[in-house]
Amino acid sequence: MHGFSFFIIKAVILQYGTKSLDNFCNLYYNSKMKYYYIITYGCQMNAHESEKLARIFRDKGYEAAESAEQADFVLFNTCAIRENAEQKLFGNVGAIKSLKRKRPSLRIGVCGCMTQQQGAADSLIERYPFVDLVFGTHNIDAFGSYLDLLNSRKGRVIEVWEREAAINEDIGYYRTDRVQAYVNINYGCNNFCSYCIVPYVRGRERSRSIPAVLGEVEGLLASGYKEITLLGQNVNSYGNDWGGKDSFSALLKEISRLTGKFQLRFMTNHPKDLTRSVVECVASDSRFCHAIHLPVQSGSNAVLSRMNRKYTREDYLSRVAMIREILPDVALTTDMMVGFPGETEEDFADTLSLAELCRFHSAFTFVYSRRRGTVADAMQDQVPEEVKTERIKRLVALQKEIASSVAKEYYQNKTFEVLFEAADTRDPSRITGRTGAGRLVSVKGDPSLIGTFGHVKVTKAGANSLFGELTEV
Ligand code: SF4
């Protein structure tokens, strides 16, 4: 307690006696500012949900801490997509035990996709008795009431709802980025790809209404945001749950009516659901970025069928042709998986040949990992680890070659309009901006340009990074 507080205590004792001092101290400690620290794993969806958790913390009087060591409450927002995310989480929760030992008043919470998985919350609370709060994805909106409970009584709070709740439009987000913002348009997924845990931990599809999404986008633009990314597990099925027809195009058309300068992106698309009219909407408004992420997963029809992706290699290639016909300068990106159960060398060769045909600007390449509770986990013919490792190396090498040649063709010595987003962490004299295609480019420039648009000539284009010069602002 600092000098000023000591002076007040003295004054309280003199005027009201020691009993009043007790009351005063209680008040002092109860009103003492509390700090939160959120550790987020996984995708943009989770990062955005952490913005909601931060909003709830702040509404309850907490401020952000710079590290777990400085926090009164450490909250892990978990991911369940890959097995290593779970192992990492267990390691990190275990590591925080020493902090709790030193400072027993520290509260520790775990939420997100992992806790929503069947049995995961039970094993977590058994293995880590020092964890105070566990809740799942379906009851995230109740987080504020769990904070109240923890602050008003002793003991742990453990609650994981089995079913998804209705969309709650009353809780906002605490955003730290001042330039780009995520806006959720739908939640959950109905697709049940055989390797994926998402439908089990995020529930069935639920879409926000067009006025709710539009209102949020308008509010963000009015407060100065320049880039909006619409988020959903499958944005192309937006509105299907309320019987809408091509509702995602309808939403894009509404957003197109908004005035002002901004960039609009969306993710993720499902190849079976991306329609011509969505691509035409993108082409019709220069503020909509010509960047489409279209996860293919595999180039083999046999594997796609076992993955339950509901499209064939031929369907995928015809979608790509349609996109390129309407948006010739599109930056197409994808996800590709190797080592799915039963994947033969021939199947893998089909993935390599599809990558060569599509010439993706970039690809997220990864090795299949078993997820408990999914159909693929029970499949025979799991591919041996050494085969997966050898295949992923070949795929990464091929994609790197493709990405660097595409980068040279697409970017080298060309000028692009860029939205400056942040200081370049590698060099304080530089800032980074993002092209409409979604690529980061680093330029020499003043941080005052962050949040503005400018034109940049790309002077060096590599597979993963671009460098350029500012031509005009
Ligand atoms: S579309 Fe498939 S991969 Fe994507 S979230 Fe749904 S089930 Fe998972």
Boltz pocket constraint, residues with backbone or C-beta under 6 A from the ligand:
constraints:
  - pocket:
      binder: B
      contacts: [[A, 189], [A, 190], [A, 191], [A, 192], [A, 193], [A, 196], [A, 197], [A, 198], [A, 199], [A, 233], [A, 234], [A, 270]]
      max_distance: 6.0
